[in-house]
């Protein structure tokens, strides 16, 4: 059982959160006070060092002593405040620990109370079921005794008739394809005494009428001497009770299948949600893949274009550097203006061919 289900646990958790906030604030203030205390101590030490190093006049000495006394008073006040905050933080920690223990204890008590309630409810249900089963068993016993008393004369006639015709009865049962074994009735539906007494009485009346009527013959095999044995009232009542018992169980079975169907529908909904999530993730991945593919394709196209351009510019880049160098040397050595002009034109034409773009 979670702590959120209990109101006391919620209150305790709120108190714990408030105490934690107070603890954080106290820690911040304590750090600030410690820093201020360190600064004051460093200033006091500096003043003491200055006072010991140099001899000050009387006025300066008096002011220095006042300053030292004020600093010592402030240091003592800060120390008292720090001690107060430390004691408060210790108390808050103890309170938080106690509150957490109470919260855990309340949650355990709540879970135990729920367990005891469940056990009590199950015990009450079991006792109620036992009582109902006992009452229904008593009702079925009374109903069986009443039906036995009514069916005694009919059963006596059948027993006498079956003692003389045992072999014929076995052959006739095989011929009908029933292969039933007549056994004593063991379990009868408890509510049968209330729902089916009239049907059983009518079956017994019909059985008595059939015993007085002549015996039907079997025309298919020509066995005229084989008597036809009718089902007695107890067997018919057992069949009707079985039908009622199956009808009573259909409600539980239908509830079970309804629960299973609901569970399957929930699982199907979850799988559909997961499928939609996977579809969204797949679409996102496809979008990323397409964008990366487009970027990489454009990069590849740019590189191919640069490569083709460099391959086309390669023969022009292999210019005769020695020719240009020789022309420059001659240009520097000659003094004729006309020759210089010719040499400059030659160098310019060579450089223009180098810078010319390929068609």
N, C-alpha and C positions, 0 to 999 in steps of 0.2 A: 504494500500500500504506500503510495507516495505521500510526501509531506504536504503537498498542495491540497490534498483532499480534506485536511483537518484545519479548522479555523485557528486553533491554538498554535499549530505548527506555522501557519501563515503569519500570525502575529509575532511569533518568536523569530521567524526569518526576517521580518521587517525591523525588529529591534536590533538584530545582529547586523543588518545592513547599515542602520544608523550609527551603531557603535563603530563599525569599520570606517565610516566616513569621518567620525570624530577622531579616531585613531590616526587617520591619514593627516588631518589638519593639525593635530598635536605634534606629529612627527615633523611636519614642515616648520611649525613655529619653533620647535626644539632645535632644529638645525640652524634656523636664523639666530636664535639666542646663543648657540654655541659659537657661531661665527662672530657675533658681536662681542662675546666674552673673549675670544681669542684676540680680536682687534684691540680691545681695552687693555688686555694684559701686555700685548706688544707695545702699545703706547706708554704704559706705565714703565715697562722695562727701558724703553728709550729715554724717558724722562729721568729715570734713576741713573742711567748711564751718563746722560748729559750732566746731571747734578754732581756726580762723582768725578767727572773728568774736569770740570771747570768750577772755579770759585765764583759764585754769583753775588751780587750785592744783596743787601737786606731786603729790599722791596721785591726783587726777583725771587729771592729764596722764599719769602712769605707767600707770594703768588704760586710758586711751585708746590709748596706744601699744601696750599688750598686745593690745587689741581689734583694732587695725589690723593688727598682725603676724599675729594668728590669721586675720583675714579674708583677708589677702594669701596666707597659706599655703593656706587653703581654696580661694581662687580659682585658685592655681597647680595644686592637685590636680584641681580640676574641669576646668581647661584640658587637663591631661594625659589625664584620662578621656575628654574630648570628642575629643581627637586620636586616642586609641586606638579609640574607636568609629567615628570617620570612616575611619580606615585599615581597620578590619574591614569596614565597609560597602563600601569600594572593592574589597577582596578578594572579598567575596561577590558583588558585581556582575560582576567579572571571571570568577569561577567559574560563575555562572549563564550568562554569555555563552558560555563554553567548553562547558558542558554542552548548551546548546541547539544549538551547532554540531555537537557529537558526535551528538546525537540526529538531526539532519537528515541527517548523513552516513550514519549507520546505516540510516535509512529509505531513502535513495537506494541504498545497497549492497544492501539487501534486495530492493528493486524490480528492480534490475539482475540479481540472482541469479535471481529468479523469471522474468524475461524470457529469460535465457540457458537456464534449464531448459526453458522452453516451446519455444524454438527447437531445442534438442537433441532434445527428444521428437518435434517435427514432422519434423526431419531423419531421425531413426531410422525413423519411420513411413514416410516417403517411400522410404527405401532398402529397407525390408522389402517395401513394395508393388511396387517395381521388380523386386526379386528374384523375388517370387511371380509377377508378370506374365511375366517372362522364362521361368521354369520352366514355366508353363502354356502359353506359346507354343511351347516346344520339344515339350511333350507333344502339343499339337494338330498340329504339323507331322508328328511321327512317326505319329500316328493317321491323318492324311490320306494319307500315303504308303502305309500299310498298306491303307486302304480303296481307294486308286487301284489298287494291285496286284490286289486281289480283284475290282474292278469293271471291269477292262480288257476281258475278253472280252465282257461284256454291253454295254459302251459301244460296242465295235466293231460289234456286230450292230445296235445302234440307229442308229449313224451311217450304215451302209450302207442301212438301211431308210429313214431320213429323207432321204437324198440323192435317192431315187427318188420320194418322196411329199411334197415340200415344200409344194406347193399344197394337197394334201389335208389336211396337218397344220394349216395355218393356218385353213382352213375349219372343221375339226373343233374347234379351240380356241375359235373364235368361237361355234360351236354349243353347246359345253359351258358357256360363260359364264365361263371361267377367265381368259382374257387374260393368262396368265402369261408372262413372259419368262425363258427358261432362261439363266441366267448362271452364271459360275464362282463357286464357293464361296469367299468372302473371309475370313469370320471364323467360327470355331466355338468353342463354349464350352470352356474349358480342361479342365473336369472331365468332359467327355463321354467321354474315353478310358477313364475308370475306371467310369462308371455305365452307359453304353449300348453296349458292344461287342457284347453278345449280341443286342440288338434289331437292330443294323445287319446282323449276319451273317444273322439270320433273314429280314430284308427282302431281302437279296441272294439268298438261296436261293429265296424266293418269286418274285423277279423272274426268275431263270433258269428256274424252272418255267413261268412265264407266257410266256416267249419260246418255249419248246418246244410249248406248247399252242396250239390254233387260235385265230385272232383273233375277238373278239366283234363282232357286228354291231350297228348302230344301228337299232332298230326304229321309232323315232318318225318319222323322215324317210324311211325306206326306203333309206338309203345303205348297201347291203350291202358295197360295195367299200371303205368307209372303215375303216381299221384302228384299233383302240383302243390308245392309247399309255399304258402304265403309267408311274408315277413311279419313277425309279431310286432306288437305295439312298442316294446322297449327298443327294438332296433330302429324303428322309424323315428322314435323320439331321440335316439342317439344321433341319427343323421341330421335331424333338424337342429339339435344342439350344436353339432359340429359346424353347421352353416352359420348359426348365430355367433359361435366362437370366432370363426374366420371373419365375420362381419365386424365383430368388436375389435379384432386386431388390425383391420384395414385402416382405422384412424391413426394408430401409431405408425404403421408403415407409410401411410401418406404423409404424415408429419416428417418422418425421416427423409423421404424422397424430396419433400419440399425444402427441407434444410440443405440437402445435398445440392438441389437445383440452385438455391440461393448462393451457396458457396461457389458453385461452378460459374454463376453469373458474375460474382465478385472477381473471381480469378480471370474471367474473360475480359472484364472491364480493365483490370490491372494490366493484362497483356496488351490490350488496345492502347492504353496510355503509354506503355513502354514502346510499342511499335511507333506511335506518333513521335515520341521523343527521339527514337532512333532515326526516323525519317527526317526530322528537323536537323539532327546532327549530320546526317548524310548530305542534306542539301547545303548545309554550311561548309562541309568539307569539299563538296563539288564546286561551290562558289570560290573557295580559296584555291582549289586546284586550277580552275579556269583562269583566275586572275594571275596566278603564278605562271601558268602556261603562256598567257598572253605576254607577260613581262619578259619571260625567257625567250619567247619567239621574237619579240622586237629586239632584244639584245643580240640574239643570234643574227638577225637580219643586218643590224648595224655593224656587227663584227665582220660579216661576210662582205658587206659593202666596203668597209675599210680595207679588208684584205685584198679585194679586187683592185681597189684604187692603188694600194701600195705595190701590187704586182705589176700594174700598168705603168707606174712611175719608176719602176726599178731600172729600166734601160736608160732613162734620162738622167737618173741620179749618178749613173756610172760615167760621169763626164771626164774628159781628159784633163786631169788636174795639172799634169806636167806642161800641157800646152799653155794654160792660163799662167802658170808660174813663169814660163819662159817669156811670155809676152810682157808680163809685169817687169821682169828683169831688164828687158830691152827698153821698156818705157822709162825706167828710171835712169838708164845709162845714156839714152839719146838726148840730143839737145835740139833736134829739128822739130819744129812745131807741127809740120805736116805729118811726119812719121808718128809723132805722139797721138795726133788725132786719129790716124788709122788704127793704131794699137788700142786706143780707148774704144773705138767702134767695134773692133773684133771682140774685146772682152765683154762689151754690153750685149752683143748678139749671142755670145756663148751663155751668158747668164739668163738672157730672155728665153732661150731654148730650154734651159733647166727649169725655169719657173712656169713654162707654158703647160697648161692642163691638157691631158689626153682627150681626143675626141671620142 
